[in-house]
């Protein structure tokens, strides 16, 4: 179950962004001027890229949502960093 959840969290935002890009390409093209930024965002920060496209005409508080999604991306990459240092943690 844990592997399923990890796979869903890893592929989920990428899949949703790709489907959204195929269904509403005008919104994604309006948010990004070139092809490279959404592609890099899809690879390295999928939650932040997806949130940026969803709230695109960025107003004042919309940056809060993009920032929270970026924190979630960073937490996803750093999630398992300290597990081996915890005493008594068996790795299950």
Secondary structure, 3 states (H helix, E strand, C coil): CHHHHHHHHHHHHHHHHHHHHHHCHHHHHHHCCCHHHHHHHHHHCHHHHHHHHHCCCCCCCHHHHHHHHHHHHHHHHHCCCCHHHCCCCCCC
